[in-house]
Amino acid sequence: MNSPISCINATNVIRNREHLDPAAAFDEIAKVLFVKTWVEREMKRKRQRQNLFTADWLDSQLGEDPLQELFSQTKEAYRSDQIFDDRERLNLKPATGRAIVQLLSANNLSDTSEDVK
C-alpha cells in the first residue's frame, strides 16, 4: 500500500539535507516521483522483475549519480508531454537521492489511484 507519510518524510529529508524552501523541496520530490512512476511502468511493460528504484540498485551502479541518469531517461520518456525542460536536473546530492529512494521504494505508484497521485 502506498503511504502519503513516505512522501512527507521524503520532502522533509530534502528540506533538512539540501536546505531548500518548501516549494523547491516539493519540486524535487515531484521529479523523483516521476522517476519512480516511469521505472514502474517500464518494469511492467518489459515484464522485468528487478526494481531499478531501490537504494541497492543505485549502490550497484557505476557513475556518480545513477538517479540523475534515471531522471534523464524519465525526461526523455515524457518529452512529448513537455513536463520538463531539457536542461532540468535533479537538484539533490546523490546521498539525498538515495535516502529518498529508500523511503519511497516500498510504495508502488502503479497501484495508486490517480486521485492520490
Beta strands, then each sheet from edge to edge (+ up, - down):
end
